Amino acid sequence: MTVKLSDKAEAYVQELMRDGCHGNAEQVVNLLILKQRADDRHEDAFPPLAPEQLEAELLKGVRSPHRPWVPGEFRKLAERLIAEQAGQ
């Protein structure tokens, strides 16, 4: 298959190759197609919310009883769980 890219798209492919991220144009195009497929699957699984739905979900989070994350909290939790596992 032969594909004709616009000048702008071709320049982008060349830029990605020049940056050393990819060896050739075929790799660049293949990776971009794979990324697009992943994005499409994500959008199918998580369709965008209407503004009023988004507002309702955000308000639910703001009004929830959860407290904000504190730096170092994950480490303390991990240490506690390790200690509990060691005691079993």
N, C-alpha and C positions, 0 to 999 in steps of 0.2 A: 504494500500500500504506500502510496506517495501522498503526502499532505503538504499543502502550500500554506505557510504561516504568514501572517501580516508582518510588516517590518518591525512593529513594536514587539510582537511575540517572538520573532526570531532574535531580536536584540536581547530579550530577557533570557532565552535559552543560551545564547552566547555568553551572557553575563554569568549565569550559573556554572557554565563549563569553565570560564576564565577564573572564577573563584576557587576552582579545584574541587567543588562539591561533587561533580559528576564527570565521568570520563568522556561521554559523547552525547550527542543530541538525542539519540534513541533512549538512553538512560533517563535523561531529563524528562522527556515526554512520557515515558512509561511511569515514572514516579509521580508526575503531575496527574496522570489519569488515575493512578491508584489512590492518590490523595482525594481527588474529586469523588471517587466511588465511596471512600470512607466518609466524606462529608455528607454525601447523599444518604447513606445509611443512618448517620447520626440524625439528620434532619427528619427522616422517616420515623425514627424511634422517639425523637423529642421535637415535635412540631412547634413552631414559634407560637407563643401565646398572644392573644389579643391584648391590647393595652389594659383593659379592665381586669382580665384574668391575671396578668402580670402584677398589677397593683394588689389584687387580692392575695396572691401568693407571697408577695413581699410583706404585706401587712401581717399575714399569718406568722411569718418568721420573726418580725419585729415584736409581735405580741406574745410570742412563745416564752415559756419559762426558762429557756436555755440562757446560760450566761455567756459572755464573750470569751473567746479563747485567750489564754494567758501564755506568754512565752515561757517555755520550760515545762508546761503542763503535760505535754505528751511524754517527755522523758520521765516525769514522776509517775505517770500512769504505767508506762512500760516497766519501770523498776518495781512498782507494786505488784504487777502481774507476774513478773519473773520470781519475785519473792514468794508469792502465793503458790506458784507452780513448784518451786523448790521445796515448799513445806508439805506438799501432798505425798 
